[in-house]
């Protein structure tokens, strides 16, 4: 993003007048006023066009007096016909400040009349249309140096932006212009400086196109890049509280996934210590829901105490992956327990009757952020009784005065957010009881509190089902099923995959669809949908050895290449060739709250190369690194999911083929031992010895001559394209897989 911003500003240097100047004129021009804007609109309102949409976010705005349009031809044709600028508002259903701006402005008759007179107004759900969000968020970051939601863009009828911002109150305050002042100023400039506005919008679009289309090649990514990423993570690591950076603090699970691999590669104990310390601190903090399980979005402070309370599906998926891998790496049950609790939350609260996973739960309930999760000391004692209540209050650091402070008012609320100051083993030692005794008591009391909390007004649930986020959760559950030997996680993973492939895949051409809700599948799939679902199917294959999953993964990956691959510079575009034309066709590599499609695709391609023997897939993986090497090499710690793929590519990495009777005990034991180790850089294939022409040999031809020696389960292990002698000895197999450490 910094590279794009620099390129953009470099282009603007040479413009006679810049869009920034125009923006300042809009914000600071105070001479224009209108009496019309001061009058309350008396228009009758029966709901706007958003009432016909499926997006929960758009439906939240269906009764606004603003004449909202969804993104589409109707809105743009109206804007052209009436020569009006477009007010584009982008957000999502669980966004706190989106709700605030709606209450203050979009539900207000005065603001609505100003908007309806001046603009054609469009609402976009960023989770439905991440392509639109990505483009205009880039514009906001370029022009203002920041971004966020709600995202506010004002643009010409041909989608070219000339003003960007985020949240605007109704009335101006503390230097932030309000809607009742901003809108008349925009109207005046659109009228008296129309040619300037159009010219600058053209130039900003031209600069955006040039900046986003430039290659960032700059050498080859290699093992040195991994070392640099590790060094940079050490520099930003919070040794006291865990995690990286200060407040607000985000979990960034892909940082931890990379660090686990770096520890596996080098044996550097500090890498593992960083992971463990962070996982423990997060699990103890208020960012974790100790009563109902699952993680909140991020911590508003640096100590993981007070969270932003919304819960996102992708956080649950990525964090459960990390806790699962930490369990495999260390054998510590506390990490397994946390992963299982996350799965419990998702399967209980975030799963549709059809099997797909819902998107998110809001931070607010009854108009207050976090209200659902907070407790007064009196409430806890009323539920648990005096003795048990006092125990829970002390355990979770709750007081009669309350430990929770409202972030907006900075005042205490006489309510408590439950959190731990010490890990449970230390607390058990302090109390002179065993850890199992302590856990049993806590669970009994937690269950009582949970049942009472369930009777409260729940936060709003965004029940749309997104292909990409479901892909992440399917992967997490499949990996958990392997690691923990738990069939119910595998059943949930397979059920969700079946839902996506039956309801969110076009039957005519096999293309993925991005969103499902209320019986409707719609919106072209983006790069994330393909990359994350391909990963999910590869993980499901290794958890089940059902070749259908592997075949479908190959089909999706081939379709991904056909319609998203940049044959000129390498890497995958975010949108397909058959999508509607937007201002630019971006490519994303930054690993933010969710890893980028290119980062995930690199590892997918490497895994598929090892499985199928198709060398062109490995070459594409390398080209992804080459395409972004210029920007990645400067700050590889910002691309840690890409570093996960690079770690596999650099090696050592393994191909393991187990040949055996799927119903025999020795086969089950060999697979169980293989799955119980932290061996992230491997692909595992299973060839059933009781079939004459098994399907796997059609996909992975190198397995054709492999057989079960002496009718026993046999492992064929290859390291960095160098195959070892087959073995029926499980210990020997594990020895071969640990040969580099």
Long-range contacts (C-beta under 8 A, 24 or more apart in sequence): 1-138, 1-141, 1-590, 2-631, 3-211, 3-216, 3-630, 3-631, 4-138, 4-142, 4-211, 4-212, 5-141, 5-142, 5-145, 5-211, 7-207, 7-210, 7-211, 7-214, 8-142, 8-207, 8-208, 8-211, 9-142, 11-203, 11-206, 11-207, 11-210, 11-211, 12-203, 12-204, 12-207, 15-200, 15-203, 17-196, 17-199, 17-200, 18-200, 19-143, 19-162, 19-200, 19-201, 19-203, 19-204, 20-143, 22-162, 22-163, 22-189, 22-193, 22-196, 22-197, 22-200, 23-143, 23-162, 23-163, 23-164, 25-185, 25-189, 25-193, 26-163, 26-182, 26-185, 26-186, 26-189, 27-177, 27-182, 27-185, 29-185, 29-188, 29-189, 30-181, 32-184, 32-185, 32-188, 33-184, 34-184, 36-113, 36-114, 36-117, 37-110, 37-113, 37-114, 37-180, 37-183, 37-184, 38-110, 38-180, 39-110, 39-113, 40-109, 40-110, 40-113, 41-65, 41-109, 41-110, 41-112, 41-113, 41-116, 42-109, 43-109, 43-113, 43-116, 49-74, 50-123, 54-464, 54-515, 54-517, 54-518, 54-520, 54-522, 55-93, 55-125, 55-128, 55-464, 55-515, 55-517, 56-93, 56-125, 56-460, 56-462, 56-463, 56-464, 56-517, 57-91, 57-92, 57-93, 57-95, 57-98, 57-123, 57-125, 57-127, 57-128, 57-462, 58-123, 58-125, 60-93, 60-102, 61-102, 61-106, 61-123, 64-102, 64-106, 64-107, 64-112, 65-106, 65-107, 65-108, 65-109, 65-112, 65-113, 65-116, 66-106, 66-111, 66-112, 66-115, 66-116, 66-121, 67-112, 67-115, 67-116, 67-121, 68-121, 68-122, 68-123, 69-120, 69-121, 69-122, 69-123, 70-122, 70-123, 70-124, 71-122, 71-124, 71-129, 71-132, 75-120, 75-122, 76-120, 76-157, 76-158, 76-159, 78-120, 79-120, 79-157, 80-157, 80-158, 82-120, 83-157, 84-118, 84-119, 84-120, 84-157, 84-190, 85-118, 85-119, 85-120, 85-154, 85-155, 85-156, 85-157, 85-162, 85-186, 85-190, 85-197, 86-119, 86-120, 86-121, 86-122, 86-154, 86-155, 86-156, 86-157, 86-159, 87-115, 87-118, 87-119, 87-120, 87-121, 87-122, 87-152, 87-153, 87-154, 88-122, 88-124, 88-136, 88-151, 88-152, 88-153, 88-154, 88-155, 88-161, 89-121, 89-122, 89-123, 89-124, 89-150, 89-151, 89-152, 89-153, 90-123, 90-124, 90-125, 90-126, 90-132, 90-133, 90-136, 90-137, 90-149, 90-150, 90-151, 90-153, 91-123, 91-124, 91-125, 91-126, 91-149, 91-150, 91-151, 92-125, 92-126, 92-127, 92-149, 92-360, 92-462, 93-125, 93-127, 93-359, 93-360, 93-362, 93-460, 93-462, 94-310, 94-312, 94-360, 94-361, 94-362, 94-363, 94-459, 94-460, 94-462, 95-149, 95-150, 95-310, 96-308, 96-310, 96-363, 96-364, 96-369, 97-148, 97-149, 97-150, 97-166, 97-167, 98-149, 98-150, 99-364, 100-167, 101-150, 101-167, 101-168, 101-169, 104-169, 104-170, 105-168, 105-169, 105-170, 105-179, 108-170, 110-170, 110-180, 111-170, 111-179, 111-180, 111-183, 114-179, 114-180, 114-183, 114-184, 115-179, 115-183, 117-187, 118-183, 118-184, 118-186, 118-187, 118-190, 119-154, 119-183, 120-157, 126-151, 127-359, 127-462, 127-464, 127-466, 127-515, 128-464, 128-514, 128-515, 128-523, 129-523, 130-526, 130-528, 130-574, 131-526, 131-574, 131-575, 131-579, 131-582, 131-586, 132-582, 134-574, 134-586, 134-588, 135-208, 135-582, 135-583, 135-584, 135-586, 136-161, 136-164, 138-208, 138-212, 138-586, 139-164, 139-204, 139-208, 140-164, 140-165, 140-166, 142-208, 142-211, 143-204, 154-186, 155-201, 156-197, 156-198, 156-201, 159-582, 159-583, 160-198, 160-201, 160-202, 160-204, 160-205, 160-583, 161-201, 161-204, 161-205, 162-197, 162-200, 162-201, 162-204, 205-583, 208-583, 208-584, 209-583, 209-584, 212-584, 212-586, 212-587, 213-584, 215-569, 215-627, 215-630, 216-627, 216-628, 216-629, 216-630, 216-631, 216-632, 217-569, 217-626, 217-627, 217-628, 217-629, 217-630, 218-629, 218-630, 218-631, 218-633, 219-629, 219-630, 219-633, 220-625, 220-626, 220-629, 221-625, 221-626, 221-629, 221-632, 221-633, 221-636, 221-646, 222-646, 222-650, 223-650, 225-632, 225-633, 225-636, 225-643, 225-646, 226-262, 226-265, 226-636, 226-643, 226-646, 226-647, 226-650, 228-633, 228-636, 228-637, 229-258, 229-262, 229-636, 229-637, 229-639, 229-640, 229-643, 230-259, 230-262, 230-268, 230-271, 232-635, 232-636, 232-637, 233-258, 233-259, 233-274, 233-637, 233-640, 234-270, 234-274, 236-637, 237-274, 238-302, 239-277, 241-281, 241-302, 241-303, 241-304, 242-274, 242-277, 242-278, 242-279, 242-280, 242-281, 242-282, 242-304, 243-278, 243-281, 243-282, 243-302, 243-304, 245-302, 246-302, 247-299, 247-300, 247-301, 247-302, 248-298, 248-299, 248-300, 248-301, 248-308, 249-298, 249-299, 249-301, 249-302, 249-304, 250-298, 250-299, 250-593, 251-282, 251-287, 251-295, 251-298, 251-315, 251-318, 251-319, 252-640, 253-315, 253-318, 253-319, 253-321, 253-322, 254-318, 254-591, 254-595, 254-599, 254-640, 254-641, 254-644, 255-637, 255-640, 256-322, 256-326, 257-321, 257-322, 257-325, 257-640, 257-641, 257-644, 258-640, 258-641, 258-643, 258-644, 258-647, 260-322, 260-325, 260-326, 260-329, 260-678, 260-680, 261-643, 261-644, 261-647, 261-680, 261-681, 262-647, 263-329, 264-329, 264-678, 264-680, 264-681, 264-741, 265-647, 267-741, 272-329, 272-330, 275-322, 275-326, 275-329, 276-326, 276-330, 279-322, 279-323, 279-326, 279-335, 279-338, 280-334, 280-423, 282-319, 283-334, 283-338, 284-419, 284-420, 284-421, 284-422, 284-423, 285-419, 285-420, 286-417, 286-418, 286-419, 288-419, 289-345, 289-373, 290-396, 290-418, 290-419, 290-420, 290-446, 291-373, 291-418, 291-446, 291-449, 291-450, 291-453, 292-345, 292-349, 292-450, 292-453, 293-341, 293-342, 293-344, 293-345, 294-341, 294-342, 294-345, 294-346, 294-349, 295-319, 295-342, 296-363, 297-363, 300-407, 304-419, 305-417, 305-419, 306-404, 306-405, 306-407, 306-417, 307-370, 308-363, 308-369, 309-363, 309-364, 309-369, 309-370, 309-372, 309-373, 309-459, 310-360, 310-361, 310-362, 310-363, 310-459, 311-360, 311-361, 312-359, 312-360, 312-469, 312-593, 313-346, 313-350, 313-357, 313-358, 313-359, 313-360, 313-466, 313-469, 313-470, 313-472, 313-473, 314-469, 314-472, 314-473, 314-593, 314-594, 315-593, 316-342, 316-345, 316-346, 316-350, 316-473, 316-476, 317-469, 317-472, 317-473, 317-475, 317-476, 318-472, 318-476, 318-594, 318-595, 320-346, 320-476, 320-477, 320-480, 321-475, 321-476, 321-479, 324-476, 324-479, 324-480, 324-483, 324-484, 325-479, 325-678, 325-680, 327-483, 327-484, 328-483, 328-676, 328-677, 328-678, 329-678, 334-423, 334-424, 336-483, 336-484, 339-480, 339-484, 340-480, 340-484, 340-486, 343-476, 343-477, 343-480, 343-489, 343-492, 346-473, 347-488, 347-492, 349-461, 350-461, 351-492, 351-496, 352-463, 352-465, 352-499, 354-499, 354-503, 355-492, 355-495, 355-496, 355-498, 355-499, 356-465, 356-470, 356-496, 356-499, 356-500, 356-503, 356-516, 357-465, 357-469, 357-470, 357-473, 357-496, 358-461, 358-462, 358-463, 358-464, 358-465, 359-462, 359-463, 359-464, 359-465, 359-466, 359-469, 360-461, 360-462, 361-458, 361-459, 361-460, 361-461, 361-462, 362-459, 362-460, 362-461, 362-462, 363-459, 364-459, 364-460, 365-456, 365-457, 365-458, 365-459, 365-460, 366-457, 369-407, 370-404, 370-417, 371-456, 372-453, 372-456, 372-457, 372-458, 372-459, 373-417, 374-404, 374-413, 374-415, 374-416, 374-417, 375-415, 375-416, 375-418, 375-449, 376-402, 376-414, 376-415, 376-416, 377-402, 377-416, 379-452, 380-416, 380-449, 383-448, 383-449, 383-452, 384-445, 384-448, 384-449, 388-445, 391-441, 391-445, 392-418, 392-445, 392-449, 395-420, 395-427, 395-442, 396-420, 397-421, 463-517, 464-515, 464-516, 464-517, 465-499, 465-500, 465-504, 465-515, 465-516, 465-517, 466-514, 466-515, 466-529, 467-500, 467-504, 467-512, 467-513, 467-514, 467-515, 467-525, 467-529, 467-532, 467-533, 468-514, 468-526, 468-528, 468-529, 468-531, 468-532, 468-533, 468-594, 469-532, 469-594, 470-496, 470-499, 470-500, 470-533, 470-536, 471-500, 471-529, 471-531, 471-532, 471-533, 471-534, 471-535, 471-536, 472-532, 472-536, 472-594, 474-500, 474-533, 474-536, 474-539, 474-540, 475-532, 475-535, 475-536, 475-539, 478-536, 478-539, 478-540, 478-542, 478-543, 479-539, 479-543, 481-543, 482-542, 482-543, 482-675, 483-675, 483-676, 485-672, 485-675, 490-543, 490-544, 493-536, 493-540, 493-543, 494-540, 494-544, 497-536, 497-537, 497-540, 497-549, 500-533, 501-552, 510-555, 510-556, 510-559, 511-559, 511-563, 511-576, 512-556, 512-559, 524-575, 524-576, 524-578, 524-579, 525-576, 526-574, 526-575, 526-576, 526-597, 527-560, 527-564, 527-572, 527-573, 527-574, 527-575, 527-588, 527-597, 527-598, 527-601, 528-574, 528-594, 528-596, 528-597, 530-556, 530-557, 530-559, 530-560, 530-564, 530-597, 530-601, 531-560, 531-572, 531-597, 531-598, 531-600, 531-601, 531-604, 532-597, 532-600, 534-560, 534-601, 534-604, 535-600, 535-603, 535-604, 538-604, 538-607, 538-608, 542-683, 542-684, 545-662, 545-685, 545-686, 545-696, 547-694, 547-695, 547-696, 547-699, 550-611, 550-696, 550-699, 551-695, 551-699, 553-604, 553-608, 554-608, 554-612, 554-699, 557-604, 557-605, 557-608, 557-617, 560-601, 561-620, 565-620, 566-627, 569-627, 570-620, 570-623, 570-624, 570-626, 570-627, 571-598, 571-623, 571-624, 571-627, 571-628, 572-597, 572-598, 572-601, 572-624, 587-627, 589-628, 589-631, 589-632, 589-639, 589-642, 590-638, 590-639, 591-638, 591-639, 591-640, 591-641, 591-642, 595-641, 596-639, 596-641, 596-642, 598-624, 598-627, 598-628, 598-642, 599-639, 599-641, 599-642, 599-644, 599-645, 600-641, 600-645, 602-642, 602-645, 602-646, 602-649, 603-644, 603-645, 603-648, 606-645, 606-648, 606-649, 606-653, 607-648, 607-683, 610-653, 610-655, 610-683, 611-655, 611-683, 611-685, 611-699, 611-700, 612-699, 612-700, 613-700, 613-701, 613-702, 618-649, 621-645, 621-649, 622-649, 625-649, 644-680, 647-681, 648-680, 648-681, 651-681, 651-720, 652-681, 652-719, 652-720, 652-740, 653-681, 653-682, 653-719, 653-720, 654-679, 654-681, 654-682, 654-683, 654-717, 654-718, 654-719, 654-737, 655-682, 655-683, 655-685, 655-717, 655-718, 656-682, 656-683, 656-684, 656-685, 656-715, 656-716, 656-717, 656-718, 656-733, 656-737, 657-684, 657-685, 657-686, 657-687, 657-700, 657-703, 657-706, 657-715, 657-716, 658-684, 658-685, 658-686, 658-687, 658-713, 658-714, 658-715, 658-716, 659-686, 659-687, 659-688, 659-689, 659-703, 659-706, 659-707, 659-708, 659-713, 659-714, 659-716, 660-686, 660-688, 660-689, 660-708, 660-712, 660-713, 660-714, 661-688, 661-689, 661-690, 661-708, 661-711, 661-713, 662-686, 662-688, 662-690, 663-690, 664-713, 666-712, 666-713, 666-728, 667-713, 669-713, 669-730, 670-713, 670-715, 670-730, 670-733, 673-730, 673-733, 673-734, 674-715, 674-733, 674-734, 674-737, 677-734, 677-737, 679-737, 682-737
